[in-house]
Amino acid sequence: MDERFKKILLAQERLRGHAHVTPIMTSETLNRLVGAKIYLKCENFQRIGAFKFRGAFNAISQLSDLQKRQGVICYSSGNHAQAVALVGQILGIQIAAVMPDTAPLIKKAATAAYGAQIITYDPKIASREALAAELQAKHGYTLIPPFDHEEVIAGQGTAALELLQELKTLDLLLVPCGGGGLLSGSAIAAKGNFPPCKVIGIEPELANDATLSFQTKQLHTIHNPPTIADGTRTPCLGKITYPLVLKYVDDMRTVSEEAIMEAVRFLFYRMKLVVEPSGALGLAALLSGVVRAQGAIGVILSGGNIDAPTMSLILKT
């Protein structure tokens, strides 16, 4: 058995009773539209409204007592910060969250409500990694990054594991890609549970660094890409996630901003699901024809933390 797949199985045990086993939803209308059987793994119903809780809990719960006493720092545009903050609240750990001043208000408010100290920065002029490292050195925090961490990746992979454990087989799995934690974890889970399943990562056209990296086999970087899918604004894949994506993922595709918004609208109006733009990337690829729909297809809806101005903008266009 693949050692990384074993990590995901262990993560599933740690998460039992803490993370929600999120529902899998279907739509006959959607199936007719795309000509395949689509299964939506609804991580928008996960704790904090996104898959990030899985990785955060799996990583933080394994820290030593000393590390827990000294506190944890993270950097995030929102969902990872919320997840780390909630885990800190559950485990009684002090949390500091470095967040861009452009992060959605709903995500900053939720992070603060879980008890984290928020440190904001301007992403046009400052590096979140550098700021977090400075604070880490000053206070002795343990850094829990949003994706480039073995135990975070293992935790994120439990979403796809649950999907495949319930369905038994899938022809294709579509997964949003920002920094590659969810994508690499999902691909490892898919190959470990049902090897014939093909895994495709989906990115916005405006934030296609991972797709370029996958195609050229050279790491590409795009700083602060102007996509509506704020969860994918990471500049590049990580030192850990990049080789995992190359090894386990079968293909990468990109979708337009309009396709992303259309997917959010479809989920809202036709399925009564609130999904943020980053979470709707897989469905955007199906509805726009970027990915050919055939057979049984799993789609990870990675989160639902969308603020009112962004949702209003999408629904009125």
Sine and cosine of phi, psi and omega as CSV:
sin_phi,cos_phi,sin_psi,cos_psi,sin_omega,cos_omega
0.00,0.00,0.69,-0.73,0.04,-1.00
-0.83,0.55,0.77,-0.64,-0.03,-1.00
-0.87,0.48,-0.58,0.82,0.00,-1.00
-0.95,0.32,-0.55,0.84,0.08,-1.00
-0.92,0.38,-0.60,0.80,0.07,-1.00
-0.86,0.51,-0.63,0.78,0.03,-1.00
-0.87,0.49,-0.61,0.79,0.00,-1.00
-0.93,0.36,-0.64,0.77,0.06,-1.00
-0.89,0.46,-0.65,0.76,0.05,-1.00
-0.91,0.41,-0.64,0.77,0.03,-1.00
-0.88,0.47,-0.63,0.78,0.02,-1.00
-0.87,0.50,-0.62,0.78,0.03,-1.00
-0.92,0.38,-0.67,0.75,0.02,-1.00
-0.90,0.44,-0.58,0.82,-0.08,-1.00
-0.99,0.16,-0.24,0.97,-0.04,-1.00
-0.86,0.52,0.82,-0.57,-0.02,-1.00
1.00,0.05,-0.13,0.99,0.02,-1.00
-0.92,-0.39,-0.75,0.66,0.06,-1.00
-1.00,-0.03,0.50,-0.86,0.10,-1.00
-0.97,0.26,0.61,-0.79,0.26,-0.97
-0.99,0.11,0.98,-0.20,-0.19,-0.98
-0.97,0.25,0.46,-0.89,-0.07,-1.00
-0.95,0.30,0.40,-0.92,0.14,-0.99
-0.94,-0.34,0.86,-0.51,-0.08,-1.00
-0.91,-0.41,0.49,-0.87,0.02,-1.00
-0.76,-0.65,0.28,-0.96,0.03,-1.00
-0.56,-0.83,0.86,-0.50,0.05,-1.00
-0.89,0.45,-0.56,0.83,0.05,-1.00
-0.88,0.47,-0.72,0.70,0.02,-1.00
-0.89,0.45,-0.69,0.73,0.00,-1.00
-0.86,0.51,-0.67,0.75,0.02,-1.00
-0.92,0.39,-0.64,0.77,-0.02,-1.00
-0.87,0.49,-0.67,0.74,-0.11,-0.99
-0.98,-0.22,-0.22,0.98,0.05,-1.00
0.97,0.24,0.56,0.83,0.03,-1.00
-0.42,-0.91,0.13,-0.99,0.04,-1.00
-0.99,-0.11,0.90,-0.43,-0.11,-0.99
-0.95,-0.32,0.74,-0.68,0.03,-1.00
-0.87,-0.49,0.88,-0.47,-0.06,-1.00
-0.99,-0.16,0.90,-0.44,0.05,-1.00
-1.00,0.04,0.94,-0.33,-0.25,-0.97
-1.00,0.00,0.98,0.20,0.06,-1.00
-0.96,0.28,-0.11,0.99,0.17,-0.99
-0.91,0.41,-0.24,0.97,0.07,-1.00
-0.99,-0.16,0.10,1.00,0.06,-1.00
-0.95,0.30,0.30,-0.95,0.10,-0.99
-0.84,0.55,0.64,-0.77,-0.15,-0.99
0.90,0.43,0.10,1.00,0.09,-1.00
0.99,0.16,0.31,0.95,-0.01,-1.00
-0.29,-0.96,0.33,-0.94,-0.02,-1.00
-0.87,0.49,-0.32,0.95,-0.13,-0.99
-0.86,0.51,-0.42,0.91,0.01,-1.00
-0.86,0.51,-0.57,0.82,-0.06,-1.00
-0.87,0.50,-0.78,0.63,-0.03,-1.00
-0.93,0.37,-0.65,0.76,-0.02,-1.00
-0.89,0.46,-0.73,0.69,-0.02,-1.00
-0.92,0.40,-0.68,0.73,-0.03,-1.00
-0.87,0.49,-0.65,0.76,-0.03,-1.00
-0.97,0.26,-0.75,0.66,-0.12,-0.99
-0.94,0.33,-0.56,0.83,-0.02,-1.00
-0.91,0.42,-0.29,0.96,-0.01,-1.00
-0.99,-0.11,0.01,1.00,0.03,-1.00
-0.92,0.39,0.43,-0.90,0.05,-1.00
-0.95,0.31,0.27,-0.96,0.03,-1.00
-0.86,0.51,-0.62,0.78,0.02,-1.00
-0.90,0.44,-0.71,0.70,0.02,-1.00
-0.88,0.47,-0.63,0.78,0.02,-1.00
-0.91,0.41,-0.62,0.78,0.02,-1.00
-0.93,0.37,-0.56,0.83,-0.04,-1.00
-0.98,0.19,-0.30,0.95,0.06,-1.00
0.99,-0.11,0.20,-0.98,-0.08,-1.00
-0.80,-0.60,0.61,-0.79,0.11,-0.99
-0.85,-0.52,0.54,-0.84,0.06,-1.00
-0.62,-0.78,0.26,-0.97,0.18,-0.98
-0.76,-0.65,0.60,-0.80,-0.17,-0.99
-0.13,-0.99,0.49,-0.87,0.15,-0.99
-0.99,0.17,-0.12,0.99,0.09,-1.00
0.35,-0.94,-0.85,0.53,-0.13,-0.99
-0.93,0.36,-0.67,0.75,0.02,-1.00
-0.92,0.40,-0.63,0.78,0.03,-1.00
-0.88,0.48,-0.69,0.72,0.04,-1.00
-0.88,0.48,-0.68,0.73,-0.04,-1.00
-0.90,0.44,-0.73,0.68,0.01,-1.00
-0.89,0.46,-0.65,0.76,0.01,-1.00
-0.89,0.46,-0.69,0.73,0.01,-1.00
-0.92,0.39,-0.66,0.75,0.04,-1.00
-0.89,0.46,-0.64,0.77,0.07,-1.00
-0.86,0.50,-0.67,0.75,0.04,-1.00
-0.89,0.45,-0.68,0.73,-0.02,-1.00
-0.91,0.42,-0.67,0.74,-0.11,-0.99
-0.99,-0.13,0.00,1.00,0.02,-1.00
0.95,0.32,0.68,0.73,-0.06,-1.00
-0.89,-0.46,0.70,-0.72,0.06,-1.00
-0.94,0.34,0.73,-0.68,-0.05,-1.00
-0.83,-0.56,0.72,-0.69,0.17,-0.98
-0.89,-0.45,0.75,-0.66,-0.06,-1.00
-0.84,-0.54,0.87,-0.50,0.07,-1.00
-1.00,0.00,0.88,-0.47,-0.10,-1.00
-0.75,-0.66,0.61,-0.79,0.05,-1.00
-0.92,0.38,0.52,-0.85,0.02,-1.00
-0.94,0.35,-0.14,0.99,0.05,-1.00
-1.00,-0.04,-0.02,1.00,-0.02,-1.00
-0.88,0.47,0.58,-0.81,0.02,-1.00
-0.80,0.59,0.67,-0.74,-0.05,-1.00
-0.85,0.53,-0.61,0.79,-0.03,-1.00
-0.89,0.47,-0.56,0.83,-0.02,-1.00
-0.97,0.24,-0.64,0.77,0.04,-1.00
-0.92,0.40,-0.66,0.75,-0.01,-1.00
-0.90,0.43,-0.67,0.74,0.00,-1.00
-0.92,0.39,-0.64,0.76,0.02,-1.00
-0.87,0.49,-0.69,0.72,0.03,-1.00
-0.91,0.41,-0.62,0.78,-0.03,-1.00
-0.90,0.43,-0.47,0.88,0.05,-1.00
-0.99,0.17,-0.03,1.00,0.12,-0.99
0.98,-0.21,0.10,0.99,-0.01,-1.00
-0.98,0.19,0.48,-0.87,0.18,-0.98
-1.00,0.06,0.82,-0.57,-0.05,-1.00
-0.98,-0.18,0.77,-0.64,0.10,-1.00
-0.89,-0.45,0.90,-0.43,-0.05,-1.00
-1.00,-0.09,0.38,-0.93,0.02,-1.00
-0.50,-0.86,0.31,-0.95,0.05,-1.00
-1.00,-0.06,0.93,-0.37,-0.08,-1.00
-0.91,0.42,-0.26,0.97,0.01,-1.00
-0.97,0.24,-0.38,0.92,-0.09,-1.00
-0.80,-0.60,-0.19,0.98,-0.08,-1.00
-0.79,-0.61,0.42,-0.91,0.05,-1.00
-0.97,-0.23,0.82,-0.57,0.00,-1.00
-0.92,0.39,-0.56,0.83,0.02,-1.00
-0.90,0.43,-0.69,0.73,-0.01,-1.00
-0.92,0.40,-0.67,0.75,0.01,-1.00
-0.90,0.43,-0.68,0.73,0.02,-1.00
-0.90,0.43,-0.64,0.77,0.00,-1.00
-0.90,0.43,-0.62,0.78,0.03,-1.00
-0.89,0.45,-0.71,0.71,0.00,-1.00
-0.94,0.35,-0.59,0.81,0.02,-1.00
-0.88,0.47,-0.70,0.71,0.01,-1.00
-0.91,0.41,-0.58,0.81,-0.05,-1.00
-0.96,0.29,-0.65,0.76,-0.15,-0.99
-0.95,-0.32,-0.16,0.99,0.00,-1.00
0.99,0.16,0.32,0.95,0.02,-1.00
-0.90,0.44,0.38,-0.92,0.24,-0.97
-0.99,-0.12,0.77,-0.64,0.01,-1.00
-0.99,0.10,0.79,-0.62,0.16,-0.99
-0.90,-0.43,0.99,-0.14,-0.05,-1.00
-0.96,0.29,0.29,-0.96,-0.11,-0.99
-0.95,0.30,-0.39,0.92,-0.03,-1.00
-0.51,-0.86,-0.51,0.86,-0.15,-0.99
-1.00,0.00,0.92,0.39,-0.10,-0.99
-0.41,-0.91,0.78,-0.62,-0.10,-0.99
-0.82,0.58,-0.71,0.71,-0.08,-1.00
-0.98,0.19,-0.45,0.89,0.13,-0.99
-0.91,0.41,-0.72,0.69,0.02,-1.00
-0.86,0.50,-0.70,0.72,0.00,-1.00
-0.88,0.48,-0.67,0.74,0.04,-1.00
-0.90,0.44,-0.69,0.72,-0.01,-1.00
-0.88,0.47,-0.55,0.83,-0.02,-1.00
-0.91,0.41,-0.26,0.97,-0.03,-1.00
-0.93,0.36,-0.36,0.93,0.03,-1.00
-0.91,0.41,-0.76,0.65,0.03,-1.00
-0.92,0.40,-0.58,0.81,0.03,-1.00
-0.86,0.50,-0.73,0.68,0.04,-1.00
-0.85,0.53,-0.69,0.73,-0.02,-1.00
-0.86,0.50,-0.74,0.67,-0.04,-1.00
-0.96,0.29,-0.54,0.84,0.05,-1.00
-0.90,0.44,-0.57,0.82,0.01,-1.00
-0.98,0.19,-0.67,0.74,-0.10,-1.00
-1.00,0.06,-0.38,0.92,-0.01,-1.00
0.97,0.23,-0.74,0.68,0.01,-1.00
-0.71,-0.70,0.46,-0.89,0.13,-0.99
-0.50,-0.86,0.59,-0.81,0.10,-0.99
-0.99,0.11,-0.55,0.84,-0.14,-0.99
-0.48,-0.87,0.60,-0.80,0.07,-1.00
-0.79,-0.61,0.81,-0.58,0.00,-1.00
-0.95,-0.30,0.79,-0.62,-0.14,-0.99
-0.72,-0.69,0.76,-0.65,0.09,-1.00
-0.88,0.47,0.50,-0.87,0.02,-1.00
-0.75,-0.67,0.84,-0.55,0.18,-0.98
-0.91,-0.41,-1.00,0.02,0.07,-1.00
-1.00,0.01,-0.11,0.99,0.10,-1.00
0.99,-0.11,0.05,1.00,0.01,-1.00
-0.92,0.39,-0.77,0.64,0.04,-1.00
-0.91,0.42,-0.68,0.73,-0.03,-1.00
-0.90,0.44,-0.76,0.65,-0.03,-1.00
-0.92,0.39,-0.67,0.75,0.05,-1.00
-0.88,0.47,-0.65,0.76,0.02,-1.00
-0.91,0.41,-0.66,0.75,-0.01,-1.00
-0.91,0.41,-0.65,0.76,0.05,-1.00
-0.89,0.46,-0.69,0.73,0.01,-1.00
-0.89,0.45,-0.67,0.74,-0.02,-1.00
-0.91,0.42,-0.73,0.68,-0.03,-1.00
-0.93,0.37,-0.50,0.86,0.01,-1.00
-0.97,0.23,-0.55,0.84,-0.06,-1.00
-1.00,-0.02,-0.67,0.75,-0.03,-1.00
-0.52,-0.85,1.00,0.07,-0.13,-0.99
-0.80,0.60,-0.53,0.85,-0.01,-1.00
-0.92,0.39,-0.26,0.97,-0.04,-1.00
-0.92,0.38,0.83,-0.56,0.08,-1.00
-0.99,0.11,0.64,-0.77,-0.01,-1.00
-0.88,-0.48,0.80,-0.60,0.02,-1.00
-0.85,-0.53,0.79,-0.62,0.08,-1.00
-1.00,0.02,0.62,-0.78,-0.05,-1.00
-0.86,-0.51,0.77,-0.64,0.02,-1.00
-0.80,-0.60,0.35,-0.94,0.20,-0.98
-0.93,0.36,0.53,-0.85,0.08,-1.00
-0.84,0.54,-0.57,0.82,-0.05,-1.00
-0.98,0.21,-0.16,0.99,-0.01,-1.00
-0.71,-0.70,0.84,0.54,-0.17,-0.99
-0.99,-0.13,0.50,0.87,-0.04,-1.00
-0.87,0.49,-0.65,0.76,-0.02,-1.00
-0.93,0.36,-0.61,0.79,0.03,-1.00
-0.90,0.45,-0.71,0.71,0.05,-1.00
-0.88,0.47,-0.66,0.75,0.01,-1.00
-0.90,0.44,-0.66,0.75,0.00,-1.00
-0.90,0.43,-0.69,0.73,-0.08,-1.00
-0.96,0.29,-0.62,0.79,-0.09,-1.00
-1.00,-0.09,-0.23,0.97,-0.08,-1.00
0.88,0.48,0.46,0.89,0.12,-0.99
-0.74,-0.68,0.68,-0.73,-0.09,-1.00
-0.94,0.34,0.83,-0.55,0.03,-1.00
-0.96,-0.29,0.46,-0.89,-0.01,-1.00
-0.77,-0.64,0.69,-0.72,0.13,-0.99
-0.75,-0.66,0.92,-0.38,-0.06,-1.00
-0.99,0.13,0.78,-0.62,0.11,-0.99
0.76,0.65,0.82,0.57,-0.02,-1.00
-0.89,0.45,0.64,-0.77,-0.12,-0.99
-1.00,0.08,0.74,0.67,0.01,-1.00
-1.00,-0.03,0.49,-0.87,0.07,-1.00
-0.93,0.37,-0.34,0.94,0.01,-1.00
-0.99,0.13,0.99,0.14,-0.17,-0.98
-0.89,0.46,-0.44,0.90,0.00,-1.00
-0.94,0.33,-0.15,0.99,-0.01,-1.00
-0.94,-0.33,0.28,0.96,-0.05,-1.00
-0.99,0.12,0.22,0.98,0.10,-1.00
-0.90,0.44,0.64,-0.77,-0.11,-0.99
-0.93,0.37,-0.49,0.87,-0.05,-1.00
-0.26,-0.97,0.21,-0.98,0.14,-0.99
-0.91,0.41,0.33,-0.94,-0.05,-1.00
-1.00,0.00,0.14,-0.99,0.02,-1.00
-0.89,0.46,-0.52,0.85,0.04,-1.00
-1.00,0.03,-0.72,0.69,-0.11,-0.99
-0.94,0.34,-0.55,0.84,-0.04,-1.00
-0.85,0.53,-0.81,0.58,0.03,-1.00
-0.90,0.43,-0.49,0.87,0.04,-1.00
-0.93,0.38,-0.65,0.76,0.06,-1.00
-0.88,0.48,-0.70,0.71,0.02,-1.00
-0.88,0.48,-0.60,0.80,-0.08,-1.00
-0.98,0.18,-0.66,0.75,-0.20,-0.98
-0.96,-0.28,-0.38,0.92,-0.08,-1.00
-1.00,0.02,0.64,-0.77,-0.06,-1.00
-1.00,0.06,-0.52,0.85,-0.03,-1.00
-0.28,-0.96,0.29,-0.96,0.09,-1.00
-0.77,-0.64,0.62,-0.79,0.05,-1.00
-0.68,-0.73,0.33,-0.94,0.03,-1.00
-0.84,-0.54,0.44,-0.90,0.00,-1.00
-0.77,-0.64,0.46,-0.89,-0.02,-1.00
-0.97,0.23,0.27,-0.96,0.06,-1.00
-0.88,0.48,-0.64,0.77,0.01,-1.00
-0.91,0.41,-0.63,0.78,0.03,-1.00
-0.90,0.43,-0.62,0.78,0.04,-1.00
-0.88,0.47,-0.74,0.67,-0.02,-1.00
-0.91,0.42,-0.59,0.81,0.03,-1.00
-0.91,0.42,-0.60,0.80,0.05,-1.00
-0.91,0.41,-0.67,0.74,0.06,-1.00
-0.87,0.49,-0.67,0.74,0.01,-1.00
-0.90,0.43,-0.69,0.72,0.01,-1.00
-0.86,0.51,-0.74,0.68,-0.02,-1.00
-0.88,0.47,-0.62,0.78,-0.03,-1.00
-0.95,0.32,-0.79,0.62,-0.11,-0.99
-0.99,0.17,-0.63,0.78,-0.12,-0.99
-1.00,-0.08,-0.46,0.89,-0.04,-1.00
-0.87,-0.49,-0.03,1.00,0.02,-1.00
0.86,0.52,0.60,0.80,0.02,-1.00
-0.92,-0.39,0.75,-0.67,0.08,-1.00
-1.00,-0.08,0.92,-0.38,-0.04,-1.00
-0.76,-0.66,0.73,-0.69,0.01,-1.00
-0.96,0.28,0.33,-0.94,-0.05,-1.00
-0.81,0.59,-0.68,0.73,0.01,-1.00
-0.87,0.49,-0.57,0.82,-0.05,-1.00
-0.97,0.24,-0.28,0.96,-0.09,-1.00
-0.99,-0.15,0.13,0.99,-0.12,-0.99
-0.88,0.48,-0.67,0.74,-0.01,-1.00
-0.89,0.46,-0.70,0.71,0.04,-1.00
-0.91,0.41,-0.60,0.80,0.05,-1.00
-0.85,0.53,-0.64,0.77,0.00,-1.00
-0.91,0.42,-0.59,0.81,0.02,-1.00
-0.96,0.30,-0.76,0.65,-0.07,-1.00
-0.91,0.42,-0.52,0.86,-0.02,-1.00
-1.00,0.01,-0.11,0.99,0.01,-1.00
0.99,0.15,0.15,0.99,0.03,-1.00
-0.90,0.43,-0.57,0.82,0.11,-0.99
-0.92,-0.39,0.77,-0.64,0.02,-1.00
-0.95,0.31,0.83,-0.56,-0.05,-1.00
-1.00,0.04,0.84,-0.54,0.01,-1.00
-0.39,-0.92,0.72,-0.69,0.05,-1.00
0.98,0.19,-0.61,-0.79,0.00,-1.00
-0.97,-0.25,0.84,-0.54,-0.11,-0.99
-0.83,-0.56,0.80,-0.60,0.12,-0.99
-1.00,-0.08,0.62,-0.78,0.02,-1.00
-0.75,-0.66,0.84,-0.54,0.08,-1.00
-1.00,0.09,0.92,-0.39,0.16,-0.99
-1.00,0.03,0.98,-0.19,-0.30,-0.95
-0.97,0.22,-0.34,0.94,-0.01,-1.00
-0.12,-0.99,0.25,-0.97,-0.04,-1.00
-0.76,-0.65,0.36,0.93,-0.08,-1.00
-1.00,-0.01,0.99,0.15,-0.01,-1.00
-0.91,-0.42,0.70,-0.72,-0.01,-1.00
-1.00,0.06,0.26,-0.97,-0.10,-1.00
-0.87,0.49,-0.70,0.72,0.01,-1.00
-0.87,0.50,-0.65,0.76,-0.01,-1.00
-0.93,0.36,-0.70,0.72,0.04,-1.00
-0.89,0.46,-0.66,0.75,0.02,-1.00
-0.87,0.49,-0.69,0.72,0.02,-1.00
-0.87,0.50,-0.69,0.72,-0.04,-1.00
-0.93,0.36,-0.68,0.73,-0.10,-1.00
-0.95,0.30,-0.42,0.91,-0.05,-1.00
-1.00,-0.04,-0.09,1.00,-0.01,-1.00
-0.99,-0.12,0.00,0.00,0.00,0.00
